[in-house]
């Protein structure tokens, strides 16, 4: 599973790099990749993640121009992230006790698990694109964030509806279960509300974090943060939900302040000189995605 995740990650890595480059060039997302130096259209065997880079020794097959190390770094980085995600998710999934339920797409738990995994893969890939564009050109493209926000909202709605439909079907199969449905009892409505809580949490977090960044922009008159950060903040809130989105935001500020201090001490930046905030939001989000619960438990334990 880890190896499958790694391979999938490296493939996604080359897409991430291509999307980031095309966003920065403001070029189309469609069409074949070509060498930026000789403009020759690249074949599939020139685009194999990691392998092509190694076989071609980091040079274009056609003109011999050097291909940046960035391609390799992004592919390996995405491979590690998705490999780790698979390892963590499948470990958690197996630790559930399913008695007779066998793993299959038609099984309720497994389908929720697969949908959730697909969304996490999407979320990580999107964050990786925004990390690259903001780091290189301090640019967070709307062409990436707005569709990602739309997909996130759709995903949360779909998963909530599936849970509620499943509960309804499950109850209506037995005589006893039917007594728990309206108008006999409010059991179903109460549990439908529980199922909708993550949805409400995500929506609230999206509005809260996006709104918070918007307020910061208004107070500081646009120094340090831009509209791109607002949309990235909303995306983080939607993708991570409550309370992980809060953990991610706090980590981003801590990491950002830490790096800013190091850069100033090292004399690379002066006070007030801006560094992009997006990469820290992305790093905070990834840490919260993988270890959010642990961080919260640890924090609550410390503060007791
Ligand atoms: Zn070339």
py3Dmol code that shows the C-alpha trace and the ligand (Angstrom):
import py3Dmol

protein = """\
ATOM      1  CA  UNK A   1       0.000   0.000   0.000  1.00  0.00           C
ATOM      2  CA  UNK A   2       2.830   2.392   0.849  1.00  0.00           C
ATOM      3  CA  UNK A   3       4.497   1.584  -2.483  1.00  0.00           C
ATOM      4  CA  UNK A   4       1.216   2.029  -4.380  1.00  0.00           C
ATOM      5  CA  UNK A   5       0.767   5.364  -2.627  1.00  0.00           C
ATOM      6  CA  UNK A   6       4.326   6.403  -3.432  1.00  0.00           C
ATOM      7  CA  UNK A   7       3.966   5.577  -7.138  1.00  0.00           C
ATOM      8  CA  UNK A   8       0.589   7.339  -7.333  1.00  0.00           C
ATOM      9  CA  UNK A   9       2.167  10.297  -5.545  1.00  0.00           C
ATOM     10  CA  UNK A  10       5.038  10.605  -8.030  1.00  0.00           C
ATOM     11  CA  UNK A  11       2.558  10.591 -10.944  1.00  0.00           C
ATOM     12  CA  UNK A  12       0.479  13.254  -9.189  1.00  0.00           C
ATOM     13  CA  UNK A  13       3.744  15.089  -8.514  1.00  0.00           C
ATOM     14  CA  UNK A  14       4.371  15.601 -12.227  1.00  0.00           C
ATOM     15  CA  UNK A  15       0.795  16.896 -12.621  1.00  0.00           C
ATOM     16  CA  UNK A  16       1.285  19.201  -9.639  1.00  0.00           C
ATOM     17  CA  UNK A  17       4.467  20.615 -11.139  1.00  0.00           C
ATOM     18  CA  UNK A  18       2.811  21.063 -14.545  1.00  0.00           C
ATOM     19  CA  UNK A  19      -0.239  22.811 -13.016  1.00  0.00           C
ATOM     20  CA  UNK A  20       1.996  25.101 -10.950  1.00  0.00           C
ATOM     21  CA  UNK A  21       4.140  26.034 -13.997  1.00  0.00           C
ATOM     22  CA  UNK A  22       1.110  26.586 -16.206  1.00  0.00           C
ATOM     23  CA  UNK A  23      -0.563  28.727 -13.519  1.00  0.00           C
ATOM     24  CA  UNK A  24       2.547  30.894 -13.267  1.00  0.00           C
ATOM     25  CA  UNK A  25       2.800  31.250 -17.053  1.00  0.00           C
ATOM     26  CA  UNK A  26      -0.935  31.935 -17.045  1.00  0.00           C
ATOM     27  CA  UNK A  27      -1.095  29.284 -19.778  1.00  0.00           C
ATOM     28  CA  UNK A  28      -3.784  26.751 -20.545  1.00  0.00           C
ATOM     29  CA  UNK A  29      -4.200  23.707 -18.275  1.00  0.00           C
ATOM     30  CA  UNK A  30      -4.855  21.577 -21.355  1.00  0.00           C
ATOM     31  CA  UNK A  31      -2.481  20.450 -24.072  1.00  0.00           C
ATOM     32  CA  UNK A  32       0.728  18.433 -24.134  1.00  0.00           C
ATOM     33  CA  UNK A  33       3.825  19.272 -22.143  1.00  0.00           C
ATOM     34  CA  UNK A  34       6.811  20.627 -24.023  1.00  0.00           C
ATOM     35  CA  UNK A  35      10.406  21.495 -23.267  1.00  0.00           C
ATOM     36  CA  UNK A  36      10.511  25.163 -22.171  1.00  0.00           C
ATOM     37  CA  UNK A  37      13.839  25.556 -24.023  1.00  0.00           C
ATOM     38  CA  UNK A  38      13.397  23.893 -27.444  1.00  0.00           C
ATOM     39  CA  UNK A  39       9.552  23.822 -27.323  1.00  0.00           C
ATOM     40  CA  UNK A  40       9.533  20.226 -28.574  1.00  0.00           C
ATOM     41  CA  UNK A  41       6.428  18.251 -27.477  1.00  0.00           C
ATOM     42  CA  UNK A  42       7.451  15.634 -24.911  1.00  0.00           C
ATOM     43  CA  UNK A  43       6.503  11.976 -25.338  1.00  0.00           C
ATOM     44  CA  UNK A  44       5.087   9.790 -22.557  1.00  0.00           C
ATOM     45  CA  UNK A  45       8.510   8.183 -22.015  1.00  0.00           C
ATOM     46  CA  UNK A  46       9.988  11.625 -21.374  1.00  0.00           C
ATOM     47  CA  UNK A  47       7.401  12.231 -18.664  1.00  0.00           C
ATOM     48  CA  UNK A  48       7.745   9.166 -16.446  1.00  0.00           C
ATOM     49  CA  UNK A  49       8.020  10.459 -12.878  1.00  0.00           C
ATOM     50  CA  UNK A  50      11.544  10.171 -11.415  1.00  0.00           C
ATOM     51  CA  UNK A  51      12.610   7.508 -13.987  1.00  0.00           C
ATOM     52  CA  UNK A  52      12.781   9.871 -16.975  1.00  0.00           C
ATOM     53  CA  UNK A  53      14.800  12.321 -14.938  1.00  0.00           C
ATOM     54  CA  UNK A  54      17.305   9.609 -13.979  1.00  0.00           C
ATOM     55  CA  UNK A  55      17.568   8.048 -17.475  1.00  0.00           C
ATOM     56  CA  UNK A  56      17.925  11.425 -19.194  1.00  0.00           C
ATOM     57  CA  UNK A  57      20.400  12.502 -16.483  1.00  0.00           C
ATOM     58  CA  UNK A  58      18.372  15.646 -15.860  1.00  0.00           C
ATOM     59  CA  UNK A  59      18.566  16.899 -19.456  1.00  0.00           C
ATOM     60  CA  UNK A  60      16.076  17.344 -22.303  1.00  0.00           C
ATOM     61  CA  UNK A  61      16.259  14.405 -24.762  1.00  0.00           C
ATOM     62  CA  UNK A  62      16.011  16.737 -27.749  1.00  0.00           C
ATOM     63  CA  UNK A  63      18.107  19.819 -27.013  1.00  0.00           C
ATOM     64  CA  UNK A  64      20.154  18.698 -23.999  1.00  0.00           C
ATOM     65  CA  UNK A  65      19.020  21.660 -21.906  1.00  0.00           C
ATOM     66  CA  UNK A  66      19.140  21.081 -18.158  1.00  0.00           C
ATOM     67  CA  UNK A  67      15.815  20.137 -16.507  1.00  0.00           C
ATOM     68  CA  UNK A  68      15.523  21.754 -13.077  1.00  0.00           C
ATOM     69  CA  UNK A  69      15.953  19.583  -9.965  1.00  0.00           C
ATOM     70  CA  UNK A  70      12.534  20.914  -8.975  1.00  0.00           C
ATOM     71  CA  UNK A  71      10.775  18.262 -11.081  1.00  0.00           C
ATOM     72  CA  UNK A  72      12.528  15.485  -9.206  1.00  0.00           C
ATOM     73  CA  UNK A  73      11.998  17.145  -5.809  1.00  0.00           C
ATOM     74  CA  UNK A  74       8.247  17.647  -6.404  1.00  0.00           C
ATOM     75  CA  UNK A  75       7.757  14.078  -7.686  1.00  0.00           C
ATOM     76  CA  UNK A  76       9.646  12.497  -4.787  1.00  0.00           C
ATOM     77  CA  UNK A  77       7.973  14.866  -2.304  1.00  0.00           C
ATOM     78  CA  UNK A  78       4.474  13.989  -3.526  1.00  0.00           C
ATOM     79  CA  UNK A  79       5.420  10.292  -3.550  1.00  0.00           C
ATOM     80  CA  UNK A  80       6.445  10.489   0.104  1.00  0.00           C
ATOM     81  CA  UNK A  81       3.304  12.438   1.082  1.00  0.00           C
ATOM     82  CA  UNK A  82       0.825  10.095  -0.643  1.00  0.00           C
ATOM     83  CA  UNK A  83       2.799   7.007   0.454  1.00  0.00           C
ATOM     84  CA  UNK A  84       2.614   8.219   4.041  1.00  0.00           C
ATOM     85  CA  UNK A  85      -1.088   9.060   3.656  1.00  0.00           C
ATOM     86  CA  UNK A  86      -1.815   5.506   2.439  1.00  0.00           C
ATOM     87  CA  UNK A  87       0.199   3.996   5.261  1.00  0.00           C
ATOM     88  CA  UNK A  88      -1.594   6.085   7.892  1.00  0.00           C
ATOM     89  CA  UNK A  89      -5.111   5.710   6.446  1.00  0.00           C
ATOM     90  CA  UNK A  90      -4.945   1.958   5.845  1.00  0.00           C
ATOM     91  CA  UNK A  91      -3.472   1.388   9.298  1.00  0.00           C
ATOM     92  CA  UNK A  92      -6.328   3.332  10.887  1.00  0.00           C
ATOM     93  CA  UNK A  93      -8.874   1.569   8.740  1.00  0.00           C
ATOM     94  CA  UNK A  94      -7.628  -1.888   9.681  1.00  0.00           C
ATOM     95  CA  UNK A  95      -7.737  -1.031  13.345  1.00  0.00           C
ATOM     96  CA  UNK A  96     -11.525  -0.753  13.138  1.00  0.00           C
ATOM     97  CA  UNK A  97     -13.242  -3.985  14.033  1.00  0.00           C
ATOM     98  CA  UNK A  98     -15.550  -5.021  11.241  1.00  0.00           C
ATOM     99  CA  UNK A  99     -16.567  -8.482  12.481  1.00  0.00           C
ATOM    100  CA  UNK A 100     -18.062 -10.088   9.362  1.00  0.00           C
ATOM    101  CA  UNK A 101     -17.880  -7.082   7.075  1.00  0.00           C
ATOM    102  CA  UNK A 102     -15.440  -7.786   4.289  1.00  0.00           C
ATOM    103  CA  UNK A 103     -13.660  -4.932   2.554  1.00  0.00           C
ATOM    104  CA  UNK A 104     -15.526  -4.075  -0.634  1.00  0.00           C
ATOM    105  CA  UNK A 105     -16.651  -1.007  -2.497  1.00  0.00           C
ATOM    106  CA  UNK A 106     -20.258  -1.939  -1.776  1.00  0.00           C
ATOM    107  CA  UNK A 107     -19.720  -1.957   1.919  1.00  0.00           C
ATOM    108  CA  UNK A 108     -20.717   1.289   3.607  1.00  0.00           C
ATOM    109  CA  UNK A 109     -17.601   1.779   5.740  1.00  0.00           C
ATOM    110  CA  UNK A 110     -15.281   1.011   2.839  1.00  0.00           C
ATOM    111  CA  UNK A 111     -17.013   3.374   0.454  1.00  0.00           C
ATOM    112  CA  UNK A 112     -16.810   6.216   2.972  1.00  0.00           C
ATOM    113  CA  UNK A 113     -13.157   5.309   3.512  1.00  0.00           C
ATOM    114  CA  UNK A 114     -12.371   5.358  -0.224  1.00  0.00           C
ATOM    115  CA  UNK A 115     -14.204   8.653  -0.811  1.00  0.00           C
ATOM    116  CA  UNK A 116     -12.375  10.181   2.117  1.00  0.00           C
ATOM    117  CA  UNK A 117      -9.016   8.919   0.820  1.00  0.00           C
ATOM    118  CA  UNK A 118      -9.714  10.304  -2.664  1.00  0.00           C
ATOM    119  CA  UNK A 119     -10.563  13.676  -1.184  1.00  0.00           C
ATOM    120  CA  UNK A 120      -7.378  13.710   0.913  1.00  0.00           C
ATOM    121  CA  UNK A 121      -5.297  12.909  -2.203  1.00  0.00           C
ATOM    122  CA  UNK A 122      -7.018  15.783  -4.021  1.00  0.00           C
ATOM    123  CA  UNK A 123      -6.529  18.130  -1.053  1.00  0.00           C
ATOM    124  CA  UNK A 124      -2.798  17.349  -0.721  1.00  0.00           C
ATOM    125  CA  UNK A 125      -2.205  17.750  -4.492  1.00  0.00           C
ATOM    126  CA  UNK A 126      -4.001  21.113  -4.558  1.00  0.00           C
ATOM    127  CA  UNK A 127      -2.017  22.357  -1.567  1.00  0.00           C
ATOM    128  CA  UNK A 128       1.205  21.258  -3.281  1.00  0.00           C
ATOM    129  CA  UNK A 129       0.381  23.333  -6.395  1.00  0.00           C
ATOM    130  CA  UNK A 130      -0.365  26.419  -4.257  1.00  0.00           C
ATOM    131  CA  UNK A 131       2.814  25.844  -2.238  1.00  0.00           C
ATOM    132  CA  UNK A 132       4.897  25.984  -5.440  1.00  0.00           C
ATOM    133  CA  UNK A 133       3.204  29.010  -7.020  1.00  0.00           C
ATOM    134  CA  UNK A 134       3.281  31.064  -3.819  1.00  0.00           C
ATOM    135  CA  UNK A 135       6.875  30.136  -3.001  1.00  0.00           C
ATOM    136  CA  UNK A 136       8.121  31.026  -6.498  1.00  0.00           C
ATOM    137  CA  UNK A 137       6.090  34.094  -7.420  1.00  0.00           C
ATOM    138  CA  UNK A 138       3.987  34.948  -4.324  1.00  0.00           C
ATOM    139  CA  UNK A 139       0.943  34.022  -6.367  1.00  0.00           C
ATOM    140  CA  UNK A 140      -2.040  31.897  -5.323  1.00  0.00           C
ATOM    141  CA  UNK A 141      -4.074  31.370  -8.515  1.00  0.00           C
ATOM    142  CA  UNK A 142      -7.875  31.643  -8.367  1.00  0.00           C
ATOM    143  CA  UNK A 143      -7.955  29.102 -11.188  1.00  0.00           C
ATOM    144  CA  UNK A 144      -6.807  26.525  -8.624  1.00  0.00           C
ATOM    145  CA  UNK A 145      -8.381  27.724  -5.356  1.00  0.00           C
ATOM    146  CA  UNK A 146     -11.908  28.470  -6.602  1.00  0.00           C
ATOM    147  CA  UNK A 147     -12.541  25.068  -8.266  1.00  0.00           C
ATOM    148  CA  UNK A 148     -10.915  23.382  -5.252  1.00  0.00           C
ATOM    149  CA  UNK A 149     -13.319  25.195  -2.907  1.00  0.00           C
ATOM    150  CA  UNK A 150     -16.242  24.066  -5.107  1.00  0.00           C
ATOM    151  CA  UNK A 151     -15.041  20.446  -5.163  1.00  0.00           C
ATOM    152  CA  UNK A 152     -14.510  20.491  -1.380  1.00  0.00           C
ATOM    153  CA  UNK A 153     -18.046  21.725  -0.679  1.00  0.00           C
ATOM    154  CA  UNK A 154     -19.481  19.138  -3.112  1.00  0.00           C
ATOM    155  CA  UNK A 155     -17.476  16.372  -1.478  1.00  0.00           C
ATOM    156  CA  UNK A 156     -18.620  17.243   2.044  1.00  0.00           C
ATOM    157  CA  UNK A 157     -22.252  17.408   0.917  1.00  0.00           C
ATOM    158  CA  UNK A 158     -22.013  14.050  -0.908  1.00  0.00           C
ATOM    159  CA  UNK A 159     -20.437  12.262   2.044  1.00  0.00           C
ATOM    160  CA  UNK A 160     -23.021  13.711   4.454  1.00  0.00           C
ATOM    161  CA  UNK A 161     -25.921  12.693   2.203  1.00  0.00           C
ATOM    162  CA  UNK A 162     -24.509   9.157   1.816  1.00  0.00           C
ATOM    163  CA  UNK A 163     -24.278   8.784   5.604  1.00  0.00           C
ATOM    164  CA  UNK A 164     -27.855   9.973   6.120  1.00  0.00           C
ATOM    165  CA  UNK A 165     -29.260   7.772   3.332  1.00  0.00           C
ATOM    166  CA  UNK A 166     -27.398   4.787   4.729  1.00  0.00           C
ATOM    167  CA  UNK A 167     -28.822   5.420   8.192  1.00  0.00           C
ATOM    168  CA  UNK A 168     -32.337   5.723   6.778  1.00  0.00           C
ATOM    169  CA  UNK A 169     -32.032   2.502   4.763  1.00  0.00           C
ATOM    170  CA  UNK A 170     -30.518   0.680   7.699  1.00  0.00           C
ATOM    171  CA  UNK A 171     -33.366   1.667  10.017  1.00  0.00           C
ATOM    172  CA  UNK A 172     -36.167   1.035   7.534  1.00  0.00           C
ATOM    173  CA  UNK A 173     -35.037  -2.582   7.051  1.00  0.00           C
ATOM    174  CA  UNK A 174     -36.341  -3.768  10.420  1.00  0.00           C
ATOM    175  CA  UNK A 175     -39.605  -3.350  12.329  1.00  0.00           C
ATOM    176  CA  UNK A 176     -37.757  -1.994  15.331  1.00  0.00           C
ATOM    177  CA  UNK A 177     -35.744   0.357  13.134  1.00  0.00           C
ATOM    178  CA  UNK A 178     -38.877   1.737  11.494  1.00  0.00           C
ATOM    179  CA  UNK A 179     -40.132   2.772  14.929  1.00  0.00           C
ATOM    180  CA  UNK A 180     -37.082   5.037  15.202  1.00  0.00           C
ATOM    181  CA  UNK A 181     -38.039   6.940  12.049  1.00  0.00           C
ATOM    182  CA  UNK A 182     -40.327   9.973  12.090  1.00  0.00           C
ATOM    183  CA  UNK A 183     -43.133  10.412  13.003  1.00  0.00           C
ATOM    184  CA  UNK A 184     -42.595   7.740  15.705  1.00  0.00           C
ATOM    185  CA  UNK A 185     -39.356   9.095  17.116  1.00  0.00           C
ATOM    186  CA  UNK A 186     -36.790  11.841  16.639  1.00  0.00           C
ATOM    187  CA  UNK A 187     -33.942   9.262  16.729  1.00  0.00           C
ATOM    188  CA  UNK A 188     -33.358   9.451  12.980  1.00  0.00           C
ATOM    189  CA  UNK A 189     -33.400  13.250  12.874  1.00  0.00           C
ATOM    190  CA  UNK A 190     -30.992  13.491  15.794  1.00  0.00           C
ATOM    191  CA  UNK A 191     -28.551  11.077  14.168  1.00  0.00           C
ATOM    192  CA  UNK A 192     -28.901  12.759  10.797  1.00  0.00           C
ATOM    193  CA  UNK A 193     -27.882  15.937  12.589  1.00  0.00           C
ATOM    194  CA  UNK A 194     -24.820  14.186  14.079  1.00  0.00           C
ATOM    195  CA  UNK A 195     -23.877  13.003  10.579  1.00  0.00           C
ATOM    196  CA  UNK A 196     -24.176  16.572   9.292  1.00  0.00           C
ATOM    197  CA  UNK A 197     -21.974  18.029  12.042  1.00  0.00           C
ATOM    198  CA  UNK A 198     -18.624  17.606  10.224  1.00  0.00           C
ATOM    199  CA  UNK A 199     -20.241  19.360   7.253  1.00  0.00           C
ATOM    200  CA  UNK A 200     -21.320  22.293   9.410  1.00  0.00           C
ATOM    201  CA  UNK A 201     -17.888  22.317  11.091  1.00  0.00           C
ATOM    202  CA  UNK A 202     -16.075  22.491   7.751  1.00  0.00           C
ATOM    203  CA  UNK A 203     -18.322  25.246   6.443  1.00  0.00           C
ATOM    204  CA  UNK A 204     -17.875  27.238   9.646  1.00  0.00           C
ATOM    205  CA  UNK A 205     -14.079  26.767   9.570  1.00  0.00           C
ATOM    206  CA  UNK A 206     -13.936  27.857   5.920  1.00  0.00           C
ATOM    207  CA  UNK A 207     -15.858  31.048   6.661  1.00  0.00           C
ATOM    208  CA  UNK A 208     -13.986  31.689   9.912  1.00  0.00           C
ATOM    209  CA  UNK A 209     -10.436  31.317   8.552  1.00  0.00           C
ATOM    210  CA  UNK A 210     -11.192  33.059   5.256  1.00  0.00           C
ATOM    211  CA  UNK A 211     -12.918  35.855   7.204  1.00  0.00           C
ATOM    212  CA  UNK A 212     -10.058  36.093   9.696  1.00  0.00           C
ATOM    213  CA  UNK A 213      -7.482  36.585   6.910  1.00  0.00           C
ATOM    214  CA  UNK A 214      -9.781  39.104   5.236  1.00  0.00           C
ATOM    215  CA  UNK A 215      -9.909  41.058   8.512  1.00  0.00           C
ATOM    216  CA  UNK A 216      -6.098  40.950   8.770  1.00  0.00           C
ATOM    217  CA  UNK A 217      -5.819  42.343   5.245  1.00  0.00           C
ATOM    218  CA  UNK A 218      -8.201  45.184   6.068  1.00  0.00           C
ATOM    219  CA  UNK A 219      -6.392  46.010   9.341  1.00  0.00           C
ATOM    220  CA  UNK A 220      -2.879  45.860   7.830  1.00  0.00           C
ATOM    221  CA  UNK A 221      -4.044  47.501   4.573  1.00  0.00           C
ATOM    222  CA  UNK A 222      -2.903  44.541   2.492  1.00  0.00           C
ATOM    223  CA  UNK A 223       0.645  44.260   3.829  1.00  0.00           C
ATOM    224  CA  UNK A 224       1.813  40.670   4.183  1.00  0.00           C
ATOM    225  CA  UNK A 225      -1.330  38.937   3.026  1.00  0.00           C
ATOM    226  CA  UNK A 226      -3.359  38.938  -0.154  1.00  0.00           C
ATOM    227  CA  UNK A 227      -6.698  37.791  -1.485  1.00  0.00           C
ATOM    228  CA  UNK A 228      -5.106  34.473  -2.468  1.00  0.00           C
ATOM    229  CA  UNK A 229      -4.454  33.719   1.202  1.00  0.00           C
ATOM    230  CA  UNK A 230      -8.144  34.342   1.976  1.00  0.00           C
ATOM    231  CA  UNK A 231      -9.213  31.689  -0.556  1.00  0.00           C
ATOM    232  CA  UNK A 232      -6.500  29.305   0.576  1.00  0.00           C
ATOM    233  CA  UNK A 233      -7.703  29.867   4.161  1.00  0.00           C
ATOM    234  CA  UNK A 234     -11.283  29.040   3.147  1.00  0.00           C
ATOM    235  CA  UNK A 235     -10.050  25.893   1.375  1.00  0.00           C
ATOM    236  CA  UNK A 236      -8.079  24.833   4.475  1.00  0.00           C
ATOM    237  CA  UNK A 237     -11.144  25.290   6.649  1.00  0.00           C
ATOM    238  CA  UNK A 238     -13.309  23.212   4.329  1.00  0.00           C
ATOM    239  CA  UNK A 239     -10.736  20.475   3.822  1.00  0.00           C
ATOM    240  CA  UNK A 240      -9.606  20.064   7.418  1.00  0.00           C
ATOM    241  CA  UNK A 241     -12.807  20.926   9.290  1.00  0.00           C
ATOM    242  CA  UNK A 242     -13.106  21.511  13.002  1.00  0.00           C
ATOM    243  CA  UNK A 243     -10.793  21.490  14.944  1.00  0.00           C
ATOM    244  CA  UNK A 244      -7.900  20.558  12.618  1.00  0.00           C
ATOM    245  CA  UNK A 245      -8.219  23.755  10.561  1.00  0.00           C
ATOM    246  CA  UNK A 246      -7.529  25.791  13.716  1.00  0.00           C
ATOM    247  CA  UNK A 247      -4.437  23.689  14.438  1.00  0.00           C
ATOM    248  CA  UNK A 248      -3.243  24.283  10.856  1.00  0.00           C
ATOM    249  CA  UNK A 249      -3.698  28.061  11.109  1.00  0.00           C
ATOM    250  CA  UNK A 250      -1.849  28.278  14.423  1.00  0.00           C
ATOM    251  CA  UNK A 251       0.995  26.134  13.082  1.00  0.00           C
ATOM    252  CA  UNK A 252       1.210  28.343   9.971  1.00  0.00           C
ATOM    253  CA  UNK A 253       1.644  31.483  12.097  1.00  0.00           C
ATOM    254  CA  UNK A 254       4.219  29.771  14.333  1.00  0.00           C
ATOM    255  CA  UNK A 255       6.204  28.407  11.367  1.00  0.00           C
ATOM    256  CA  UNK A 256       5.963  31.726   9.516  1.00  0.00           C
ATOM    257  CA  UNK A 257       7.164  33.725  12.525  1.00  0.00           C
ATOM    258  CA  UNK A 258       9.974  31.227  13.160  1.00  0.00           C
ATOM    259  CA  UNK A 259      11.248  31.345   9.585  1.00  0.00           C
ATOM    260  CA  UNK A 260      10.907  35.155   9.423  1.00  0.00           C
ATOM    261  CA  UNK A 261      13.036  35.507  12.566  1.00  0.00           C
ATOM    262  CA  UNK A 262      15.671  33.098  11.213  1.00  0.00           C
ATOM    263  CA  UNK A 263      15.813  34.998   7.889  1.00  0.00           C
ATOM    264  CA  UNK A 264      16.160  38.346   9.666  1.00  0.00           C
ATOM    265  CA  UNK A 265      18.880  37.078  12.002  1.00  0.00           C
ATOM    266  CA  UNK A 266      20.695  35.567   9.008  1.00  0.00           C
ATOM    267  CA  UNK A 267      20.415  38.988   7.335  1.00  0.00           C
ATOM    268  CA  UNK A 268      18.534  37.609   4.325  1.00  0.00           C
ATOM    269  CA  UNK A 269      15.458  39.736   4.941  1.00  0.00           C
ATOM    270  CA  UNK A 270      14.824  43.029   6.674  1.00  0.00           C
ATOM    271  CA  UNK A 271      11.978  43.630   9.101  1.00  0.00           C
ATOM    272  CA  UNK A 272       8.781  44.376   7.216  1.00  0.00           C
ATOM    273  CA  UNK A 273       9.996  42.767   4.017  1.00  0.00           C
ATOM    274  CA  UNK A 274       7.350  40.338   2.924  1.00  0.00           C
ATOM    275  CA  UNK A 275       7.703  36.604   2.586  1.00  0.00           C
ATOM    276  CA  UNK A 276       4.858  34.529   1.110  1.00  0.00           C
ATOM    277  CA  UNK A 277       2.490  33.157   3.762  1.00  0.00           C
ATOM    278  CA  UNK A 278       0.910  30.449   1.563  1.00  0.00           C
ATOM    279  CA  UNK A 279       3.728  27.899   1.963  1.00  0.00           C
ATOM    280  CA  UNK A 280       3.310  28.078   5.752  1.00  0.00           C
ATOM    281  CA  UNK A 281      -0.457  27.622   5.437  1.00  0.00           C
ATOM    282  CA  UNK A 282       0.225  24.547   3.294  1.00  0.00           C
ATOM    283  CA  UNK A 283       2.793  23.118   5.726  1.00  0.00           C
ATOM    284  CA  UNK A 284       0.475  23.782   8.683  1.00  0.00           C
ATOM    285  CA  UNK A 285      -2.387  22.085   6.820  1.00  0.00           C
ATOM    286  CA  UNK A 286      -0.320  18.994   6.012  1.00  0.00           C
ATOM    287  CA  UNK A 287       0.866  18.643   9.612  1.00  0.00           C
ATOM    288  CA  UNK A 288      -2.724  19.085  10.853  1.00  0.00           C
ATOM    289  CA  UNK A 289      -4.023  16.589   8.280  1.00  0.00           C
ATOM    290  CA  UNK A 290      -1.592  13.896   9.428  1.00  0.00           C
ATOM    291  CA  UNK A 291      -1.208  14.644  13.141  1.00  0.00           C
ATOM    292  CA  UNK A 292      -3.980  17.116  14.053  1.00  0.00           C
ATOM    293  CA  UNK A 293      -5.667  14.873  16.594  1.00  0.00           C
ATOM    294  CA  UNK A 294      -2.384  14.016  18.274  1.00  0.00           C
ATOM    295  CA  UNK A 295      -1.419  17.666  18.528  1.00  0.00           C
ATOM    296  CA  UNK A 296      -4.792  18.528  20.084  1.00  0.00           C
ATOM    297  CA  UNK A 297      -4.564  15.667  22.580  1.00  0.00           C
ATOM    298  CA  UNK A 298      -1.023  16.663  23.483  1.00  0.00           C
ATOM    299  CA  UNK A 299      -2.064  20.311  23.900  1.00  0.00           C
ATOM    300  CA  UNK A 300      -5.075  19.438  26.066  1.00  0.00           C
ATOM    301  CA  UNK A 301      -2.884  17.154  28.157  1.00  0.00           C
ATOM    302  CA  UNK A 302      -0.344  19.952  28.696  1.00  0.00           C
ATOM    303  CA  UNK A 303      -2.950  22.540  29.598  1.00  0.00           C
ATOM    304  CA  UNK A 304      -4.666  20.353  32.210  1.00  0.00           C
TER     305      UNK A 304
END
"""
ligand_1 = """\
1
ZN
Zn 14.533 20.798 -25.068
"""
view = py3Dmol.view(width=600, height=400)
view.addModel(protein, "pdb")
view.setStyle({"model": 0}, {"cartoon": {"style": "trace"}})
view.addModel(ligand_1, "xyz")
view.setStyle({"model": 1}, {"stick": {}})
view.zoomTo()
view.show()
